[in-house]
Amino acid sequence: MTDTIKKFWANSNWVKVVGIWGTNSEMNIGDECPKSHHMSAFGDDDDGMEINGTCSIGLTWAGDSEDELEAELNEKISYHKDYYGYTYMYIIAGTGYEYGDDEGEMIITDAEVIANVK
């Protein structure tokens, strides 16, 4: 999986950010990710407001070593599994991001699936 991420960062003119995204819908590599919805400040209720991209747990790897990328990826996947309850988990890539409200959350713009985690 780290090879896929490195390839997208190194060989793609459009990839600026990569993250881990969960959903209850099965997706394919290359599928465009739907925009996420804003969640109510008083719980996990979707208030229906679409936000600027797809919520994910962002990877911040700076290209230093493959071991560092592997360690960060494993840490973020573990966090995602513990914190969220989605059926499917994917690595997504996009053209930009803004920070979200959750720890490590990045809202990725123009996101697409680049790898399947589970």
N, CA, C and O of each residue as an XYZ file, in Angstrom:
472
protein
N       0.816     -1.189      0.000
C       0.000      0.000      0.000
C       0.863      1.257      0.000
O       0.485      2.266     -0.595
N       2.010      1.206      0.658
C       2.883      2.379      0.666
C       3.394      2.695     -0.738
O       3.599      3.862     -1.074
N       3.601      1.664     -1.561
C       4.049      1.896     -2.936
C       3.014      2.703     -3.717
O       3.366      3.599     -4.485
N       1.735      2.381     -3.514
C       0.659      3.109     -4.186
C       0.664      4.573     -3.771
O       0.541      5.463     -4.613
N       0.805      4.819     -2.481
C       0.805      6.201     -1.985
C       2.010      6.959     -2.532
O       1.869      8.082     -3.015
N       3.186      6.355     -2.459
C       4.398      7.023     -2.975
C       4.268      7.324     -4.458
O       4.670      8.395     -4.914
N       3.708      6.381     -5.217
C       3.536      6.577     -6.660
C       2.641      7.783     -6.929
O       2.961      8.614     -7.778
N       1.525      7.885     -6.214
C       0.623      9.008     -6.442
C       1.260     10.327     -6.065
O       1.096     11.316     -6.781
N       1.985     10.367     -4.952
C       2.635     11.615     -4.552
C       3.731     12.015     -5.538
O       3.892     13.197     -5.842
N       4.479     11.042     -6.036
C       5.623     11.342     -6.898
C       5.248     11.562     -8.358
O       5.855     12.393     -9.033
N       4.256     10.830     -8.850
C       3.994     10.803    -10.288
C       2.704     11.469    -10.722
O       2.345     11.403    -11.898
N       2.018     12.094     -9.824
C       0.754     12.708    -10.191
C       0.844     14.219    -10.049
O       1.276     14.743     -9.022
N       0.429     14.897    -11.094
C       0.424     16.362    -11.050
C      -0.700     16.915    -10.196
O      -0.639     18.062     -9.755
N      -1.727     16.110     -9.959
C      -2.886     16.629     -9.244
C      -2.912     16.294     -7.756
O      -3.593     16.984     -6.997
N      -2.198     15.266     -7.310
C      -2.271     14.864     -5.898
C      -1.487     15.824     -5.016
O      -0.292     16.039     -5.216
N      -2.178     16.397     -4.037
C      -1.546     17.294     -3.068
C      -1.661     16.744     -1.654
O      -0.889     17.127     -0.776
N      -2.629     15.839     -1.423
C      -2.876     15.316     -0.081
C      -3.464     13.906     -0.171
O      -4.185     13.571     -1.111
N      -3.135     13.094      0.836
C      -3.615     11.711      0.904
C      -4.182     11.482      2.300
O      -3.649     11.998      3.282
N      -5.256     10.713      2.388
C      -5.862     10.430      3.683
C      -6.550      9.085      3.710
O      -6.652      8.398      2.693
N      -7.024      8.716      4.894
C      -7.770      7.480      5.106
C      -9.228      7.868      5.285
O      -9.556      8.731      6.099
N     -10.106      7.218      4.514
C     -11.520      7.569      4.485
C     -12.352      6.326      4.702
O     -12.046      5.264      4.160
N     -13.402      6.451      5.490
C     -14.305      5.340      5.733
C     -15.692      5.624      5.197
O     -16.139      6.770      5.155
N     -16.372      4.547      4.784
C     -17.727      4.645      4.260
C     -18.430      3.306      4.451
O     -17.779      2.285      4.674
N     -19.721      3.310      4.365
C     -20.483      2.064      4.411
C     -20.856      1.587      3.018
O     -21.625      0.638      2.866
N     -20.309      2.246      1.997
C     -20.549      1.872      0.603
C     -19.273      1.324     -0.010
O     -18.186      1.854      0.221
N     -19.406      0.273     -0.781
C     -18.238     -0.293     -1.461
C     -17.841      0.610     -2.622
O     -18.691      1.062     -3.389
N     -16.536      0.870     -2.742
C     -16.001      1.742     -3.786
C     -14.924      0.991     -4.559
O     -14.431     -0.042     -4.106
N     -14.564      1.508     -5.715
C     -13.495      0.946     -6.538
C     -12.367      1.955     -6.668
O     -12.581      3.160     -6.542
N     -11.172      1.458     -6.918
C     -10.038      2.347     -7.167
C     -10.371      3.221     -8.376
O     -10.815      2.730     -9.413
N     -10.148      4.519     -8.220
C     -10.460      5.476     -9.272
C     -11.805      6.157     -9.095
O     -12.080      7.157     -9.757
N     -12.655      5.629     -8.208
C     -13.955      6.260     -7.966
C     -13.781      7.614     -7.292
O     -12.918      7.788     -6.431
N     -14.601      8.556     -7.690
C     -14.632      9.863     -7.038
C     -15.365      9.722     -5.706
O     -16.412      9.078     -5.635
N     -14.827     10.312     -4.677
C     -15.453     10.249     -3.350
C     -16.518     11.328     -3.227
O     -16.320     12.455     -3.680
N     -17.645     10.985     -2.616
C     -18.667     12.013     -2.414
C     -18.223     13.021     -1.363
O     -17.417     12.712     -0.486
N     -18.750     14.207     -1.466
C     -18.481     15.207     -0.435
C     -19.162     14.769      0.862
O     -20.243     14.179      0.850
N     -18.511     15.069      1.962
C     -19.065     14.736      3.272
C     -20.090     15.783      3.692
O     -20.195     16.857      3.101
N     -20.834     15.434      4.722
C     -21.828     16.352      5.274
C     -21.379     16.813      6.647
O     -20.703     16.082      7.370
N     -21.756     18.014      6.992
C     -21.452     18.579      8.304
C     -22.233     17.817      9.366
O     -23.412     17.518      9.177
N     -21.582     17.505     10.476
C     -22.243     16.807     11.569
C     -22.624     17.821     12.644
O     -21.893     18.782     12.889
N     -23.755     17.603     13.272
C     -24.251     18.488     14.316
C     -23.262     18.604     15.465
O     -22.623     17.619     15.835
N     -23.132     19.767     16.017
C     -22.252     19.989     17.171
C     -22.792     19.312     18.423
O     -22.083     19.203     19.423
N     -24.036     18.859     18.379
C     -24.669     18.255     19.549
C     -24.747     16.738     19.449
O     -25.522     16.116     20.175
N     -23.976     16.141     18.582
C     -23.997     14.691     18.423
C     -23.535     14.305     17.047
O     -22.903     15.104     16.356
N     -23.836     13.104     16.641
C     -23.400     12.598     15.344
C     -24.478     12.714     14.275
O     -24.418     12.010     13.267
N     -25.454     13.579     14.472
C     -26.530     13.732     13.509
C     -26.068     14.572     12.328
O     -25.523     15.661     12.502
N     -26.290     14.057     11.128
C     -25.984     14.765      9.896
C     -26.995     15.899      9.759
O     -28.201     15.657      9.703
N     -26.501     17.139      9.706
C     -27.436     18.261      9.591
C     -27.773     18.590      8.139
O     -28.467     19.571      7.869
N     -27.278     17.763      7.193
C     -27.638     17.911      5.792
C     -26.786     18.885      5.007
O     -26.927     18.964      3.787
N     -25.908     19.627      5.658
C     -25.077     20.604      4.960
C     -23.854     19.919      4.359
O     -23.048     19.329      5.078
N     -23.721     20.000      3.035
C     -22.551     19.441      2.351
C     -21.345     20.345      2.596
O     -21.468     21.569      2.564
N     -20.186     19.744      2.840
C     -18.973     20.542      3.045
C     -18.107     20.507      1.793
O     -18.500     19.911      0.790
N     -16.933     21.137      1.834
C     -16.120     21.372      0.646
C     -15.339     20.173      0.124
O     -14.622     20.301     -0.868
N     -15.456     19.020      0.760
C     -14.700     17.867      0.303
C     -15.078     16.626      1.086
O     -16.168     16.533      1.650
N     -14.160     15.677      1.109
C     -14.378     14.386      1.759
C     -13.545     14.312      3.029
O     -12.328     14.491      2.989
N     -14.197     14.049      4.156
C     -13.494     13.967      5.436
C     -12.605     12.729      5.481
O     -13.007     11.649      5.047
N     -11.408     12.891      6.001
C     -10.457     11.785      6.110
C      -9.515     12.040      7.279
O      -9.481     13.135      7.841
N      -8.759     11.024      7.629
C      -7.649     11.189      8.554
C      -6.417     11.361      7.665
O      -5.998     10.419      6.991
N      -5.849     12.542      7.665
C      -4.785     12.894      6.730
C      -3.442     12.268      7.062
O      -3.089     12.088      8.227
N      -2.705     11.942      6.013
C      -1.322     11.488      6.150
C      -0.422     12.695      5.941
O      -0.628     13.483      5.019
N       0.574     12.833      6.804
C       1.453     14.005      6.750
C       2.883     13.646      6.377
O       3.785     14.471      6.524
N       3.102     12.438      5.900
C       4.426     11.957      5.525
C       5.114     12.946      4.594
O       4.520     13.417      3.625
N       6.365     13.256      4.895
C       7.113     14.260      4.127
C       8.077     13.636      3.122
O       8.901     14.347      2.545
N       7.995     12.343      2.903
C       8.847     11.703      1.913
C      10.206     11.305      2.430
O      11.099     10.995      1.642
N      10.387     11.306      3.750
C      11.701     11.015      4.318
C      12.104      9.555      4.169
O      13.201      9.269      3.689
N      11.235      8.619      4.574
C      11.579      7.208      4.431
C      10.310      6.375      4.319
O       9.252      6.753      4.822
N      10.436      5.242      3.653
C       9.294      4.353      3.509
C       8.872      3.793      4.868
O       7.684      3.568      5.101
N       9.832      3.566      5.766
C       9.504      3.082      7.110
C       8.631      4.078      7.859
O       7.698      3.681      8.557
N       8.925      5.375      7.719
C       8.108      6.401      8.366
C       6.696      6.429      7.792
O       5.724      6.583      8.531
N       6.584      6.280      6.476
C       5.276      6.240      5.831
C       4.497      5.027      6.326
O       3.320      5.148      6.667
N       5.132      3.870      6.369
C       4.478      2.645      6.833
C       4.002      2.797      8.281
O       2.888      2.392      8.611
N       4.839      3.378      9.145
C       4.478      3.571     10.548
C       3.293      4.531     10.676
O       2.359      4.263     11.431
N       3.326      5.646      9.943
C       2.221      6.600     10.011
C       0.934      5.975      9.478
O      -0.133      6.145     10.068
N       1.035      5.258      8.371
C      -0.133      4.620      7.774
C      -0.770      3.630      8.755
O      -1.987      3.636      8.942
N       0.046      2.787      9.377
C      -0.475      1.814     10.338
C      -1.118      2.506     11.540
O      -2.172      2.083     12.015
N      -0.480      3.572     12.028
C      -1.024      4.326     13.159
C      -2.374      4.946     12.819
O      -3.315      4.868     13.609
N      -2.467      5.562     11.640
C      -3.708      6.237     11.247
C      -4.816      5.229     10.928
O      -5.982      5.495     11.218
N      -4.480      4.087     10.341
C      -5.480      3.045     10.086
C      -6.026      2.518     11.411
O      -7.234      2.341     11.564
N      -5.138      2.269     12.360
C      -5.553      1.789     13.674
C      -6.471      2.809     14.360
O      -7.501      2.442     14.925
N      -6.092      4.087     14.306
C      -6.914      5.148     14.887
C      -8.295      5.165     14.230
O      -9.315      5.247     14.913
N      -8.315      5.087     12.901
C      -9.573      5.133     12.161
C     -10.478      3.971     12.562
O     -11.678      4.151     12.768
N      -9.893      2.776     12.672
C     -10.679      1.597     13.071
C     -11.248      1.760     14.474
O     -12.386      1.367     14.730
N     -10.465      2.336     15.390
C     -10.900      2.504     16.774
C     -11.948      3.604     16.931
O     -12.847      3.490     17.764
N     -11.838      4.666     16.137
C     -12.654      5.855     16.332
C     -13.943      5.848     15.501
O     -14.970      6.366     15.940
N     -13.885      5.264     14.306
C     -15.027      5.271     13.401
C     -15.529      3.837     13.198
O     -14.774      2.888     13.411
N     -16.768      3.667     12.796
C     -17.354      2.347     12.647
C     -17.806      2.021     11.229
O     -18.870      1.432     11.036
N     -17.015      2.396     10.247
C     -17.419      2.168      8.859
C     -17.125      0.736      8.413
O     -16.230      0.080      8.947
N     -17.882      0.266      7.440
C     -17.711     -1.071      6.882
C     -16.474     -1.149      6.001
O     -15.771     -2.159      6.015
N     -16.201     -0.110      5.242
C     -15.084     -0.084      4.288
C     -14.147      1.066      4.624
O     -14.567      2.108      5.128
N     -12.862      0.852      4.332
C     -11.856      1.884      4.556
C     -10.966      1.960      3.315
O     -10.558      0.936      2.767
N     -10.673      3.185      2.882
C      -9.898      3.417      1.662
C      -8.829      4.473      1.881
O      -8.929      5.306      2.782
N      -7.801      4.423      1.039
C      -6.834      5.515      0.930
C      -7.343      6.389     -0.210
O      -7.624      5.901     -1.305
N      -7.459      7.689      0.062
C      -7.935      8.617     -0.959
C      -6.885      9.699     -1.192
O      -6.053      9.968     -0.326
N      -6.934     10.312     -2.362
C      -6.013     11.395     -2.717
C      -6.812     12.511     -3.368
O      -7.832     12.267     -4.013
N      -6.335     13.741     -3.192
C      -7.036     14.873     -3.773
C      -6.134     16.059     -4.015
O      -4.922     16.004     -3.809
N      -6.765     17.144     -4.463
C      -6.020     18.317     -4.919
C      -5.747     19.354     -3.844
O      -4.901     20.228     -4.036
N      -6.438     19.278     -2.730
C      -6.252     20.251     -1.660
C      -6.963     19.796     -0.412
O      -7.604     18.745     -0.399
N      -6.851     20.589      0.642
C      -7.500     20.202      1.888
C      -7.676     21.412      2.794
O      -7.068     22.465      2.606
N      -8.525     21.212      3.772
C      -8.641     22.102      4.914
C      -8.792     21.201      6.126
O      -9.197     20.045      6.005
N      -8.468     21.730      7.284
C      -8.571     20.926      8.494
C     -10.010     20.861      8.968
O     -10.771     21.821      8.847
N     -10.370     19.681      9.523
C     -11.700     19.486     10.087
C     -11.676     19.600     11.598
O     -10.692     20.058     12.178
N     -12.753     19.187     12.232
C     -12.897     19.316     13.682
C     -12.292     18.151     14.462
O     -11.858     18.340     15.599
N     -12.255     16.959     13.883
C     -11.723     15.787     14.580
C     -10.200     15.794     14.584
O      -9.571     16.448     13.752
N      -9.622     15.072     15.516
C      -8.161     14.952     15.597
C      -7.612     14.360     14.294
O      -8.020     13.274     13.881
N      -6.686     15.078     13.652
C      -6.052     14.602     12.421
C      -6.925     14.667     11.184
O      -6.532     14.180     10.124
N      -8.108     15.263     11.303
C      -9.041     15.283     10.176
C      -8.619     16.289      9.112
O      -8.292     17.437      9.412
N      -8.634     15.835      7.868
C      -8.428     16.694      6.705
C      -9.607     16.498      5.774
O      -9.985     15.367      5.472
N     -10.183     17.586      5.323
C     -11.274     17.545      4.364
C     -10.638     17.719      2.990
O     -10.195     18.810      2.632
N     -10.597     16.632      2.227
C      -9.867     16.595      0.959
C     -10.784     16.967     -0.201
O     -11.872     16.411     -0.349
N     -10.330     17.917     -1.022
C     -11.095     18.326     -2.198
C     -10.724     17.455     -3.392
O      -9.589     16.997     -3.523
N     -11.717     17.238     -4.262
C     -11.551     16.447     -5.484
C     -10.950     15.074     -5.185
O     -10.058     14.612     -5.896
N     -11.444     14.427     -4.129
C     -10.870     13.163     -3.672
C     -11.309     11.982     -4.535
O     -12.442     11.919     -5.014
N     -10.375     11.051     -4.716
C     -10.697      9.780     -5.370
C      -9.997      8.640     -4.641
O      -8.975      8.843     -3.986
N     -10.553      7.451     -4.762
C     -10.013      6.262     -4.110
C      -8.759      5.815     -4.856
O      -8.782      5.647     -6.075
N      -7.642      5.619     -4.102
C      -6.418      5.102     -4.733
C      -6.013      3.726     -4.201
O      -5.181      3.055     -4.813
N      -6.590      3.290     -3.065
C      -6.275      1.960     -2.534
C      -7.372      1.526     -1.576
O      -8.053      2.359     -0.978
N      -7.537      0.218     -1.436
C      -8.503     -0.384     -0.536
C      -7.785     -0.838      0.718
O      -6.787     -1.553      0.627
N      -8.277     -0.435      1.913
C      -7.677     -0.848      3.171
C      -8.387     -2.073      3.726
O      -7.733     -3.033      4.134
N      -9.729     -2.054      3.748
C     -10.497     -3.219      4.219
C     -11.811     -3.331      3.516
O     -12.581     -4.251      3.790
